[in-house]
Amino acid sequence: MAMKQRLDQKQVQKLILAPALQQAIKLLPLTNLELIEVIDNELAQNPMLEEDTPEKRLQEEVESTASEEPSAASEGESGDQALPTEEGAEGWEEDFELEAQFQEYFDDGFRPSFTERKEIPSLENILAKSPSLWDHLNWQANLTFFEKTDREVAQLIIGNINEDGYLSATEEELAASAGVSVEKVQAIREKIKLFDPVGVGSLNLREALLVQMSYRGIGDEMTRRIVEDYLPLLEKSDFGQLARSLGLSWAELKNRIDTIKTLDPAPGRKYSQEKASYILPDVLVTKEDDELKVTVNEEGMPRLRINSYYRRLLAKAAKENPDAYQFLKDKLKKALWFLRSLDQRHQTVYKVAKYIVDKQREFFEKGMDYIKPLTLLEIAQAIGVHESTAGRVVANKFMATPWGVYPFKYFFHKSLSGDYGEEISSLKIKEKIRKLIEGEEKSRPLSDVEIEEILARNNLKIARRTVAKYRQQLGIPPSHIRKRKFIMEGN
């Protein structure tokens, strides 16, 4: 079959995202801190944008006052310079029309703001770094091992210890890597296990617990047997089988288990580098005069405006420098679209938050028992956006409420139907399961079947496997495990 080139014309439908729309979509899922970073980058790249500060407004007030009495001739000259001639003004009227749509961003009114500047210490003088587990172990190794080979092997062992404090490589692998005997690695590891925290460098949980028992002088043979031989039964809370295997009473077994509980199963966590994370809420919900007020949090958010100097320069370049005029015109359009995208993001976040608050009003006023089911599709249809847009708004956003700080996603749960056809949030059912287990008789904990029957009597018909799934999501063990723990704690 012969191949040849030809031209065909056809009509197809495509979804094309304009750059401005792409920018607006990218801004939606950003948190406030991420948005501030994007704004700072835009300020650095676009000369048409500038941060609106009280100092700049005060400077403009002074400059405008100083030039209030120009001569008639100078007024004419300045007027000629400010406006482009017909030869170079093609498209200038269009720019004015585009700019006129964004006049709220060009507010030149002065808003005084006086803040007292206080001298604070240099940031370099107040920064502090807590020592990591590996720094702490290496410091002890330098004080313990004085021969070069021993110190290198110790550093190799310490480098292969994970955050929980366990050795992640075998002694044979370490010996081959260091070029020494396995016995040498074993001897150095035995010393490292007695470093602070005690038990670090162990190969498994059993070894870590035994090292800590030896260090603390716990010499009870029965307690050591539990750790050495019956750790799997202890992990499953099978206290009955454990007591029978050891020939101990419940009281004797409980005393030994209480001793084991004082040991640290993850010795390395003491020096974990995990820090508490602080959340900057994107929306604030406050109660004022029995009304819930929704406010988009703009704390620390720069207020932007179009740079007045470059606006005047654009008018001058229209007749003097076509290249500069085109460059500034493009920057002006990008600046206006960026401001519009920020405004759209602000409005969309507010609409989503306002709908959530209106929908969950009883939750904000009365608590968890009154939370209602809510889906992205419902909120998207209510505010007139696509479901994916609502999903971007909900992502990574947090809401500060009178009950605490919640992620937006917290309020979105599927619904289950009661006996009378009403919709009930799955979150509400989880809360009821949690309260039922908290109030159960500890000597006879509720099984999943019993919980299912209790919920059914309260017009909440769900399957037993659904009860088990919600219980697991709440981190609550099954009834037989809860019963074993109660018996152990009660004896």
N, C-alpha and C positions, 0 to 999 in steps of 0.2 A: 504493500500500500504506500503510495507516494505521499510525502509530507510536504506541506507548503504553508507559508505564512499568509494570514489574512486579517483584516480588521472587522470586528463585530461590535455592534452597538446594542446595549441592553440596559434596561432600567431595573434597579434593585433598591431595596430599602435597607438602610444601615443606621445604626445608632452611633452617632459621632458626638463625642464629648468635647465641647469647646474648652480652651485652656482656662477660661474663667470658671466654668462649671467644674472642671477637674480640681481647681484650687479650692472651691467652696466645699467639695466633697472631702478633700484631704483635711480641711480644718475641723470637720464635724466630730471625728472620734478623738480629737486631742484633748488632753486635760489642760487645766489652767497653766500649769508649769510648762508643759510642752508648747502651748500656744504662745506664752511669753517668749520662749526661745525662737519660735518662728517669726514673731513680730520683730525681735531684735535682728534677725538675719535679713528681714525685708527692709528694715531701716538702714542697714549697712549697705544694701545693694541698690536701693532706689533713692536718688537724691530728692525726688519729689515728695517723699514722706519725711515727716519729722515728728518728734514727740512733743505733745502740747504740755508745756510746763508753765507754772506761774512766773518764773524768771523770764522766759521768752515773751510772755504776754506783757510783762512790765516793761521790757526793753522796747517792744513795739509801741506801747503807750507813750514812752518818752520820745521816740523818734517821730511819731505822728504829731505830738505836741510841738516839737521843734520846727516842724515844716508846715505849720498851719497857715502861715502868711506868705505864700509865694506871690511873686509879681504876675501881672497879667501876661507879660511876655513869657515868663518861665512856665506859666500855666499852659500856654499854647505849645511851647516846646515839649513840655513833659507829656501833654496830651498826644502830640504827634509821635513821640517815642513810645508811648504806652500802647498805641493801637497800630497794627500793621497796615501797610498800604494795600491797595487792591491787587498790586502785582504779586505780593507775597502772602496774601491773606487767604488763599484758597483753603478751605476747610477750617479756618479759624472760628467762623460762626458755629460750626458743628462742635468745636471744642468747648465753646461757651455754653452751648446747650447741654452737652454732656456734663460739664462742671456744675451747671445750675441744678442738676438732679441730686447733687450731693452737698447742698448748701449747709446741711446740719453739721458737716464735718469741717466747715470753714468758719465756724463761729469765732469771731475775733473779740468777743466780749471778755473783759478781764475778770478773772475770779481770784481774788487775793487768797493766799494761803501762806501763813507764817508758821514755820516750824523751827524749833530751837535745835541748833546743831550741837551735839555733844561729842567731845573727843573720846574715842574708844581705843583700846589697845590694838596694836597691829594684829592682823589675822594670824601671821606666822608665830606670834607670841602666845596665842591661846589654843592653837591646834594641838591635839594630843592623840596618839595612836595606842590602843591597848595591844599588848603583846599577843601574838598568835600562839597556838599550841606548839608549832614547830620552832618559833623563836625561843619559847620558854624551855623546850627540851634541849635545843642546841646550847643554850646558856648553861644548863646543868651538865651537859656532856663536856663542855670545855673545862668545867671545874672538876670533872671526874676522871676523864681519860687524858693522860699526858703524853703517851706515845702517839706518834703521827699516824701509824697504821690503825690503832684502836680508835682514834678520833675520826678517821675517814670512814671506818666501818660503822661507827655510831651515827655519823651524819647520814650514811646511806640508809640505815634502818629507820632513822627519824623521818627521812624524806619519803619513805614508803608507808607511813602511818596515816590513816585517813582521819577525817574530822571527828569520828566517834572514838578514836584512840586505838583502833585495831590495826595490826600489821596486814597490809594488802598484798604482800609478796611472801613466798615461802623462804625458809632459811637456806635451802639449796640454791634458789635463784639469787639470793643476796650474796651467798658465798662465791658463786660463779662470777657475779658481777664485780665483786671486790677483789677476787683472786686470792681468797684465804680459805681456810678449812671451815666446814660446817660447825665444828666444835668452837671455833673462834667466834663465829656469829652468835651461837647459842650463849656463850659466856657473856658477851657484851649485851645481848638482849635481856639476860637475867638481871643485869644491873639497871638497864633502862626501865624495866617493869617496876622498879622501886623508886623511880623518879616521881616527882609531883606532876600530874595526878597519878596516884598509885594504880597499877594495872595497865598503864598505857604501853602499847607495843605487844599486847597479847594477841594470840592467833584467833581466839574465839571467846564467847561469853563465859564458858566454864572456866577457862584459864584466868580470865580477868577477875572473876569472883573469888577464886581460890587464892590468888595473889593478895587481894585485899583482905581476905580472912587471915592469912598468915601474917600480914603486916600489922593488923590490928590485934593479933593474939587471940583470935577466935579458934580455940582448940577442940571444940565439941565434935566428936567423931561422927555423930548422927547428922549434924548440920552439914559437915563436909560430904557425907554420903549422899545427901539430898542434891547437892550441887554436882557432885561427880557422876552419880549414876541415875538420878531421877529428875533431872532438869526438864525433860520433855513433859512429864506429868505435871510439874509445877507450872510450866508455861500454859498448859491447858486447864489449869485450876482443878485438876482431878484429885481433890484432896482425899476423897474416900479411898481410892486405889493406893494413893501414896501412904496413907496411914496404915492400911492393911499390909503393904509391902514392907514397911519398916517396923511394924508391930508397935506403933505408938498410939496413944490416945489423942483425941482432938486437941486437948489442952497442950499436950507436949508438942504436937506437930505445929500448933499455932505459935508457940514460943520460938521455935526454930525458924519458922517462916518469917516472923517479925524480925529476927536477926538478919536474915538474908535480905529483907527489904531495905535495911540500912546501907547496903552496898550499892555502888554506882555501876549500872549495867553499861553505861557509855562514858567512861572516864574522860574522854577528850572533849566532851560537850562543855566542860567547865571553862574552856578557853575558846569557845565558839565565837566566830567573828560576826554572827548574826546580830543585826541592830534592829531596834524597834522602828517600825515605819510609821511616819506621820502623814496623815491624809489632809490635803487641802480641799475642802468641799467645793464643788462647782455651783451648788445651789443651796441657798439658806431658806429654811421654812420656819417662820416664827408665828406665834399666836398673839394677835393684837385685837383687843376688844371682841373676843370670841370669834375672830376671823383668822384664817390661816393665810399668811402673807408669803408669797413666793418671790425671792430675789435672786437673780443671777450674781454670783460672787465675782466681783471685778477687782478684788484687793490685789494690789501689785501689778495690775494690768495697765500697760502704758496707754494713754489716750492719744490717738494719732490725728494728724491734720495734714493738709497739703502745705508744703513749704512756700511761704509768700514770696520769697526772693526768686525762686525758680519759676513761680507763676509769672512774675513780671519779666523774667528773662525769656520765657517762652514767647511772650508778646513781642519783645524786642527782636528775638531771633527770627521771627516770621518774615521779616523783610531784609535782614542783614545776613543771616547764615542759614540756608535751607537745611544743611546737614544737622546742625545743632537743633534747629526747629523740629525736624523729624525725630531726633533722639529724645528730646524733651517731651514731645507729644506722645511717643510710645510709653515713656516712663509715667506720664500723667495718667494715661489710660490704665496701665497696670496698677498704679496707686489707687485709682478710683475703684477698680474691680476688687482690689484687696480690701479696701474699706467696706465695700458692699458685701463681700464674702464674710467679713467679721460681723457685720450687722445681721446678716442672714443666720449665721451660726448662733448669735446671741438670741435672736427671736425664736429659732427652732428649739434650742435648749430650754428656753422659757416655756414654750408651748407644751413640750413634752413633760416638763416638771409640773406645770400647772394642771395638766390633765391627770397626772399621777396623784397629785394632792387632792383634786376634786373627786377622783374615783375612790381613793383610799381615805376619805375624810374621817370615817368612823375609826379607822385604825389609828390615825394621828390623835384622835380625841379619846378613844377608849382602850386601845391596845390590840394585841395580837389576835384575840378571838374574833375581831371584826374585819380582818383583812380579806379582800376580795380577789378573785382570779382576774388576771390581766394578761393580754397577749400583745405582741408587737403589731400584729395585723389590726387589732382593735384600735390601738393608739394612732397608727398610721392613717387609718380611715377617718379618725376623729379630727386630726389636725391637717389633713389634706396633703400628706406626703407619701412617698413609696415606703414599703415595709423595710427595705434595706437602709433607707435614710434614717428611719426611726432606730434601727439596730445600731447604726453608727453613732447616733446621739447617746444611746443608752450605754455603749461600751466605755469603760474606764471613767465613768462619771459617778460622783458621790453626792449625797444629799444630807445636809445637817438638819435634823428634825428635833422636836422637843423630846423624843425618845432615844436620841443618839444619832450617830452617823451611819447611814446605810448606802450601799451601792444602788444605783438605779435598777440593776438586775434583780435586786432583792424583791421588788414589787411585782415581778413578772413570773407568774406561776400558772400552770394549766389548771383547769377546773374539773371538779368531780360533781356529779349530780346527787342531790339528796332525794328522799322519798317523794318530796313534793315538787320536784323539778328545779329547785333552786340550785344555783352554781356555788360551789364551795372551793376555796383555794386549797391546793395540796399542802401549802405551808401551814394553813390552819389545822389540817389533819395531823401533820407532823407534831405540831405544838400540843395537840390533844393526846397523842401517843406518849409524848414526853411527860406530860402531867400525869397521865394514868400510871406510868411506870414509877414516877416519883412518889405517888401516893399509894402504891401497892403494899400489901402485907409482905414484909421482907422474907418471912419464913415460907410464904407461898406466893412466889412471884407470878405475875400474869403471863400466860403463854400467848403466842401470836393468835391462836384460835380464840382465846378468851377476849383479847383486845378487839378482834374482829367483831365478836358478838356484842361487846359493849358499844362499839361505834355504831353498829347496826341499830341498836336500841335508841341511839341519838340521831337517827335519820342519816347516818353516814355509812352507806353500804360499799365496802371495798373488799377485795379478795385477801385471803391470808398471805399470799405471796407479796401483795402490795404492802401489807403491814410489815412483813419481814424486811422488805426493801427499804421502807422509810425508817425502820428501827436501825438498820445498818448504817443508813446515811446520817443518823443522829449519833452514831458511835456507841450504841447501847448493846451489850452482849445478850445472847439468848437467855431464856428463863432459867435453864439448868445451870448455866455459869453464874448467874446472879444469885441463885440459891446456894451454890457451893461457897461463894464468897461470903454470904451472910452467915452461914453455919460456921465458917472459919473465924469470922470476926466476932461471933457471939459466944464462942467457947474460950 
